Amino acid sequence: MSTTQMTATQSSYSDCVSSLRTSLSFLGNSVDTLGQGVADFPRLTTVLKTVRHYELIPQPALAAAEASLRDEIGPAIAALLERVDNENARIERRVEGLKARADLQAGRLRQEERSAGDANSRYNNSRET
């Protein structure tokens, strides 16, 4: 090969190497950019994960669950309501008894006041005579 051909070949190789270096630089920049772009993916998968908070169930299953719950707690509720009614009746009887006792005590107090007043008037009448 002649020197001019070698120089042309070297120049051609030099251009290829330069072009390859430029391509590698672009590829390196692209890898860095992609690395920065996907660095947040693990957090994003956690953030964007859909969580089912409510589950839809068919109407017959819901009705069966309601009936089962009603059958399960119905007797306990009835017993509690009966206890409440009994307690209310007991409290009402106690209130009526206390009212009657207060009326009786008030009557006795008035009677004692009258008898004390009569005694005072008799005492005053006996002193005057």
ABEGO torsion letter per residue (X at the ends): XBAAAAAAAAAAAAAAAAAAAAAAAAAAAAAAAAAAAAAAAAAAAAAABBBBABBBBBAAAAAAAAAAAAAAAAAAAAAAAAAAAAAAAAAAAAAAAAAAAAAAAAAAAAAAAAAAAAAAAAAAAAAAX
